[in-house]
Amino acid sequence: MAGRLMSPGPQVLAYNELRHVVSRLPRIRSREFVSSLFSEDSSFSMQMYVVEHVAYWIRRWRETEDWARLFNVHERFGMEMALAIVRSDRTKPVFLHPAD
């Protein structure tokens, strides 16, 4: 809703809260969290933070199947994940976490 109203204050607060929820730890809250984030009119920057977080950990975590199961939670999330992985392979020798 904040994105539609063009009010940056709530967007910044929501983004900062998201950074605490999705920290540098190799986890994601739930499949429902990802589905909700991509189904609602959420901020693009919030969505991309989660995408970059998952893209970072899928390259480092041994149990990649756990992360790969998130790809089919929402069609757009899966598409953005594929693009993030392709971009990281082409442009960055070291893929950084979005918090860096």
Biotite code that builds the C-alpha atoms (Angstrom):
import biotite.structure as struc

atoms = struc.array([
    struc.Atom([0.000, 0.000, 0.000], chain_id="A", res_id=1, res_name="MET", atom_name="CA", element="C"),
    struc.Atom([2.849, 2.406, 0.768], chain_id="A", res_id=2, res_name="ALA", atom_name="CA", element="C"),
    struc.Atom([4.134, 1.948, -2.770], chain_id="A", res_id=3, res_name="GLY", atom_name="CA", element="C"),
    struc.Atom([0.799, 2.930, -4.234], chain_id="A", res_id=4, res_name="ARG", atom_name="CA", element="C"),
    struc.Atom([0.558, 5.998, -2.028], chain_id="A", res_id=5, res_name="LEU", atom_name="CA", element="C"),
    struc.Atom([4.130, 7.014, -2.859], chain_id="A", res_id=6, res_name="MET", atom_name="CA", element="C"),
    struc.Atom([4.994, 7.539, 0.793], chain_id="A", res_id=7, res_name="SER", atom_name="CA", element="C"),
    struc.Atom([8.664, 6.700, 1.306], chain_id="A", res_id=8, res_name="PRO", atom_name="CA", element="C"),
    struc.Atom([8.587, 6.603, 5.125], chain_id="A", res_id=9, res_name="GLY", atom_name="CA", element="C"),
    struc.Atom([6.574, 3.375, 5.454], chain_id="A", res_id=10, res_name="PRO", atom_name="CA", element="C"),
    struc.Atom([8.566, 1.814, 2.606], chain_id="A", res_id=11, res_name="GLN", atom_name="CA", element="C"),
    struc.Atom([11.857, 2.505, 4.384], chain_id="A", res_id=12, res_name="VAL", atom_name="CA", element="C"),
    struc.Atom([10.508, 1.125, 7.657], chain_id="A", res_id=13, res_name="LEU", atom_name="CA", element="C"),
    struc.Atom([9.206, -1.997, 5.922], chain_id="A", res_id=14, res_name="ALA", atom_name="CA", element="C"),
    struc.Atom([12.511, -2.485, 4.085], chain_id="A", res_id=15, res_name="TYR", atom_name="CA", element="C"),
    struc.Atom([14.513, -2.158, 7.301], chain_id="A", res_id=16, res_name="ASN", atom_name="CA", element="C"),
    struc.Atom([12.201, -4.619, 9.042], chain_id="A", res_id=17, res_name="GLU", atom_name="CA", element="C"),
    struc.Atom([12.618, -7.042, 6.132], chain_id="A", res_id=18, res_name="LEU", atom_name="CA", element="C"),
    struc.Atom([16.403, -6.824, 6.511], chain_id="A", res_id=19, res_name="ARG", atom_name="CA", element="C"),
    struc.Atom([16.018, -8.010, 10.109], chain_id="A", res_id=20, res_name="HIS", atom_name="CA", element="C"),
    struc.Atom([13.648, -10.826, 9.119], chain_id="A", res_id=21, res_name="VAL", atom_name="CA", element="C"),
    struc.Atom([15.878, -11.948, 6.241], chain_id="A", res_id=22, res_name="VAL", atom_name="CA", element="C"),
    struc.Atom([19.285, -11.586, 7.830], chain_id="A", res_id=23, res_name="SER", atom_name="CA", element="C"),
    struc.Atom([22.659, -12.953, 6.812], chain_id="A", res_id=24, res_name="ARG", atom_name="CA", element="C"),
    struc.Atom([21.660, -16.342, 8.144], chain_id="A", res_id=25, res_name="LEU", atom_name="CA", element="C"),
    struc.Atom([20.927, -19.073, 5.598], chain_id="A", res_id=26, res_name="PRO", atom_name="CA", element="C"),
    struc.Atom([17.183, -19.142, 6.087], chain_id="A", res_id=27, res_name="ARG", atom_name="CA", element="C"),
    struc.Atom([13.932, -17.810, 4.780], chain_id="A", res_id=28, res_name="ILE", atom_name="CA", element="C"),
    struc.Atom([10.895, -17.453, 6.993], chain_id="A", res_id=29, res_name="ARG", atom_name="CA", element="C"),
    struc.Atom([8.528, -19.677, 5.022], chain_id="A", res_id=30, res_name="SER", atom_name="CA", element="C"),
    struc.Atom([7.147, -20.480, 1.614], chain_id="A", res_id=31, res_name="ARG", atom_name="CA", element="C"),
    struc.Atom([4.052, -18.518, 2.620], chain_id="A", res_id=32, res_name="GLU", atom_name="CA", element="C"),
    struc.Atom([6.235, -15.466, 3.290], chain_id="A", res_id=33, res_name="PHE", atom_name="CA", element="C"),
    struc.Atom([7.693, -15.587, -0.226], chain_id="A", res_id=34, res_name="VAL", atom_name="CA", element="C"),
    struc.Atom([4.294, -16.221, -1.769], chain_id="A", res_id=35, res_name="SER", atom_name="CA", element="C"),
    struc.Atom([2.756, -13.318, 0.105], chain_id="A", res_id=36, res_name="SER", atom_name="CA", element="C"),
    struc.Atom([5.626, -10.980, -0.751], chain_id="A", res_id=37, res_name="LEU", atom_name="CA", element="C"),
    struc.Atom([5.294, -11.682, -4.472], chain_id="A", res_id=38, res_name="PHE", atom_name="CA", element="C"),
    struc.Atom([1.497, -11.956, -4.581], chain_id="A", res_id=39, res_name="SER", atom_name="CA", element="C"),
    struc.Atom([0.790, -8.633, -2.933], chain_id="A", res_id=40, res_name="GLU", atom_name="CA", element="C"),
    struc.Atom([1.642, -5.170, -4.150], chain_id="A", res_id=41, res_name="ASP", atom_name="CA", element="C"),
    struc.Atom([4.945, -5.227, -2.281], chain_id="A", res_id=42, res_name="SER", atom_name="CA", element="C"),
    struc.Atom([7.870, -2.957, -2.963], chain_id="A", res_id=43, res_name="SER", atom_name="CA", element="C"),
    struc.Atom([10.107, -4.124, -5.795], chain_id="A", res_id=44, res_name="PHE", atom_name="CA", element="C"),
    struc.Atom([13.198, -3.437, -3.670], chain_id="A", res_id=45, res_name="SER", atom_name="CA", element="C"),
    struc.Atom([11.836, -5.692, -0.907], chain_id="A", res_id=46, res_name="MET", atom_name="CA", element="C"),
    struc.Atom([11.167, -8.453, -3.410], chain_id="A", res_id=47, res_name="GLN", atom_name="CA", element="C"),
    struc.Atom([14.644, -8.133, -4.900], chain_id="A", res_id=48, res_name="MET", atom_name="CA", element="C"),
    struc.Atom([16.251, -8.196, -1.449], chain_id="A", res_id=49, res_name="TYR", atom_name="CA", element="C"),
    struc.Atom([14.673, -11.600, -0.838], chain_id="A", res_id=50, res_name="VAL", atom_name="CA", element="C"),
    struc.Atom([15.641, -12.794, -4.332], chain_id="A", res_id=51, res_name="VAL", atom_name="CA", element="C"),
    struc.Atom([19.270, -11.743, -3.833], chain_id="A", res_id=52, res_name="GLU", atom_name="CA", element="C"),
    struc.Atom([19.304, -13.317, -0.356], chain_id="A", res_id=53, res_name="HIS", atom_name="CA", element="C"),
    struc.Atom([18.148, -16.671, -1.734], chain_id="A", res_id=54, res_name="VAL", atom_name="CA", element="C"),
    struc.Atom([20.481, -16.403, -4.755], chain_id="A", res_id=55, res_name="ALA", atom_name="CA", element="C"),
    struc.Atom([23.388, -15.784, -2.380], chain_id="A", res_id=56, res_name="TYR", atom_name="CA", element="C"),
    struc.Atom([22.633, -18.782, -0.168], chain_id="A", res_id=57, res_name="TRP", atom_name="CA", element="C"),
    struc.Atom([21.692, -21.210, -2.919], chain_id="A", res_id=58, res_name="ILE", atom_name="CA", element="C"),
    struc.Atom([25.279, -20.930, -4.180], chain_id="A", res_id=59, res_name="ARG", atom_name="CA", element="C"),
    struc.Atom([26.787, -21.544, -0.742], chain_id="A", res_id=60, res_name="ARG", atom_name="CA", element="C"),
    struc.Atom([24.459, -23.890, 1.091], chain_id="A", res_id=61, res_name="TRP", atom_name="CA", element="C"),
    struc.Atom([24.957, -27.620, 0.687], chain_id="A", res_id=62, res_name="ARG", atom_name="CA", element="C"),
    struc.Atom([21.279, -28.467, 0.833], chain_id="A", res_id=63, res_name="GLU", atom_name="CA", element="C"),
    struc.Atom([20.323, -26.549, -2.299], chain_id="A", res_id=64, res_name="THR", atom_name="CA", element="C"),
    struc.Atom([17.136, -28.558, -2.722], chain_id="A", res_id=65, res_name="GLU", atom_name="CA", element="C"),
    struc.Atom([15.669, -26.766, 0.296], chain_id="A", res_id=66, res_name="ASP", atom_name="CA", element="C"),
    struc.Atom([16.269, -23.432, -1.422], chain_id="A", res_id=67, res_name="TRP", atom_name="CA", element="C"),
    struc.Atom([15.231, -24.698, -4.856], chain_id="A", res_id=68, res_name="ALA", atom_name="CA", element="C"),
    struc.Atom([11.794, -25.635, -3.505], chain_id="A", res_id=69, res_name="ARG", atom_name="CA", element="C"),
    struc.Atom([11.122, -21.919, -3.148], chain_id="A", res_id=70, res_name="LEU", atom_name="CA", element="C"),
    struc.Atom([11.339, -21.434, -6.930], chain_id="A", res_id=71, res_name="PHE", atom_name="CA", element="C"),
    struc.Atom([7.818, -22.715, -7.525], chain_id="A", res_id=72, res_name="ASN", atom_name="CA", element="C"),
    struc.Atom([6.169, -20.785, -4.681], chain_id="A", res_id=73, res_name="VAL", atom_name="CA", element="C"),
    struc.Atom([5.341, -17.919, -7.041], chain_id="A", res_id=74, res_name="HIS", atom_name="CA", element="C"),
    struc.Atom([5.960, -17.738, -10.782], chain_id="A", res_id=75, res_name="GLU", atom_name="CA", element="C"),
    struc.Atom([7.555, -14.299, -10.651], chain_id="A", res_id=76, res_name="ARG", atom_name="CA", element="C"),
    struc.Atom([9.841, -15.296, -7.778], chain_id="A", res_id=77, res_name="PHE", atom_name="CA", element="C"),
    struc.Atom([11.125, -18.266, -9.770], chain_id="A", res_id=78, res_name="GLY", atom_name="CA", element="C"),
    struc.Atom([11.727, -16.072, -12.803], chain_id="A", res_id=79, res_name="MET", atom_name="CA", element="C"),
    struc.Atom([13.569, -13.426, -10.762], chain_id="A", res_id=80, res_name="GLU", atom_name="CA", element="C"),
    struc.Atom([15.661, -16.152, -9.107], chain_id="A", res_id=81, res_name="MET", atom_name="CA", element="C"),
    struc.Atom([16.733, -17.543, -12.466], chain_id="A", res_id=82, res_name="ALA", atom_name="CA", element="C"),
    struc.Atom([17.661, -14.049, -13.667], chain_id="A", res_id=83, res_name="LEU", atom_name="CA", element="C"),
    struc.Atom([19.599, -13.301, -10.466], chain_id="A", res_id=84, res_name="ALA", atom_name="CA", element="C"),
    struc.Atom([21.645, -16.487, -10.816], chain_id="A", res_id=85, res_name="ILE", atom_name="CA", element="C"),
    struc.Atom([22.390, -15.774, -14.482], chain_id="A", res_id=86, res_name="VAL", atom_name="CA", element="C"),
    struc.Atom([23.399, -12.186, -13.658], chain_id="A", res_id=87, res_name="ARG", atom_name="CA", element="C"),
    struc.Atom([25.645, -13.312, -10.832], chain_id="A", res_id=88, res_name="SER", atom_name="CA", element="C"),
    struc.Atom([27.447, -15.803, -13.059], chain_id="A", res_id=89, res_name="ASP", atom_name="CA", element="C"),
    struc.Atom([28.087, -13.212, -15.749], chain_id="A", res_id=90, res_name="ARG", atom_name="CA", element="C"),
    struc.Atom([28.934, -10.091, -13.808], chain_id="A", res_id=91, res_name="THR", atom_name="CA", element="C"),
    struc.Atom([30.391, -10.928, -10.426], chain_id="A", res_id=92, res_name="LYS", atom_name="CA", element="C"),
    struc.Atom([33.179, -13.330, -9.583], chain_id="A", res_id=93, res_name="PRO", atom_name="CA", element="C"),
    struc.Atom([32.089, -13.064, -5.935], chain_id="A", res_id=94, res_name="VAL", atom_name="CA", element="C"),
    struc.Atom([28.343, -12.871, -5.395], chain_id="A", res_id=95, res_name="PHE", atom_name="CA", element="C"),
    struc.Atom([27.614, -10.634, -2.404], chain_id="A", res_id=96, res_name="LEU", atom_name="CA", element="C"),
    struc.Atom([24.755, -10.841, 0.047], chain_id="A", res_id=97, res_name="HIS", atom_name="CA", element="C"),
    struc.Atom([22.266, -7.977, -0.458], chain_id="A", res_id=98, res_name="PRO", atom_name="CA", element="C"),
    struc.Atom([23.137, -6.640, 3.007], chain_id="A", res_id=99, res_name="ALA", atom_name="CA", element="C"),
    struc.Atom([26.721, -5.986, 1.835], chain_id="A", res_id=100, res_name="ASP", atom_name="CA", element="C"),
])
